[in-house]
Amino acid sequence: MKRLRVSYTGTVQGVGFRYTAVRLAQDVGVTGRVGNLPDGRVDLLAEGEEALLIALQSAIEKEMGHHITERTTWWEAATGEFNDFTVAFF
């Protein structure tokens, strides 16, 4: 199990971006959260098998790539703190 954190920049703070991320994460079967940050970025934190996390990132960029101008990605060890994938409010 791994943890993927992605910071997205662009026209990403609309509700459609977050709920698309939730739908895609649920489709691939990973847990975590996605939410808007005060500085205009969107923070995605997901846990699961590495192949599923890569599939999630690819699906988001395929479906929402026209909104993304930059992304920063970090890989970490999973903590198991999530039970599902939801929208977070920071």
C-alpha positions in Angstrom: 0.0 0.0 0.0 1.2 3.5 -0.9 0.0 7.1 -0.4 -0.1 9.5 -3.3 -0.3 13.2 -2.8 -0.9 15.5 -5.7 -1.1 19.3 -5.7 -2.9 20.6 -8.8 -2.7 24.1 -10.1 -4.9 25.7 -12.7 -8.6 26.2 -13.1 -9.2 23.4 -10.5 -11.2 24.9 -7.7 -14.6 24.3 -9.2 -16.8 21.7 -7.6 -16.7 19.6 -10.8 -13.0 18.9 -10.4 -13.3 17.7 -6.8 -16.4 15.5 -7.5 -14.8 14.1 -10.6 -11.8 13.1 -8.5 -14.1 11.5 -6.0 -15.9 9.5 -8.7 -12.7 8.4 -10.3 -11.1 7.4 -7.0 -14.2 5.4 -6.1 -14.2 3.8 -9.5 -10.6 2.5 -9.1 -11.1 1.6 -5.4 -8.7 3.8 -3.5 -9.4 5.8 -0.3 -8.4 9.4 0.6 -9.7 12.9 0.1 -9.5 15.9 -2.2 -10.0 19.5 -1.3 -9.4 23.1 -2.2 -6.5 24.9 -0.6 -6.7 28.6 0.3 -3.9 29.5 -2.3 -6.0 28.2 -5.3 -4.5 24.7 -5.6 -6.4 21.5 -5.1 -4.8 18.9 -2.8 -5.5 15.2 -3.5 -4.4 12.5 -1.0 -5.1 8.9 -1.9 -4.1 5.5 -0.6 -4.1 2.1 -2.2 -2.1 -0.2 -4.4 0.4 1.7 -6.5 -1.1 0.5 -9.8 -4.5 1.8 -8.7 -3.1 5.2 -7.6 -1.3 5.6 -11.0 -4.6 4.7 -12.7 -6.4 7.4 -10.6 -3.8 10.0 -11.5 -4.0 9.1 -15.2 -7.8 9.1 -15.2 -7.9 12.6 -13.5 -5.5 14.0 -16.0 -7.3 12.4 -18.9 -10.7 13.8 -17.9 -9.7 17.1 -16.3 -6.3 17.8 -17.8 -7.5 20.8 -19.7 -8.0 22.5 -16.3 -4.5 21.6 -14.9 -1.5 23.8 -15.6 0.8 22.2 -13.1 1.0 19.3 -10.7 3.4 18.3 -8.0 3.4 14.7 -6.9 4.7 13.0 -3.7 4.8 9.3 -2.8 4.7 8.2 0.8 4.0 5.1 2.9 0.2 4.6 3.4 -1.1 5.2 6.9 -4.5 3.5 6.6 -6.3 6.5 8.0 -9.1 6.6 5.4 -12.2 4.4 5.0 -13.5 5.9 1.7 -12.7 8.8 -0.7 -14.4 12.1 0.1 -14.2 15.9 -0.5 -12.3 17.6 2.3 -13.0 21.1 3.5 -9.8 22.8 4.8 
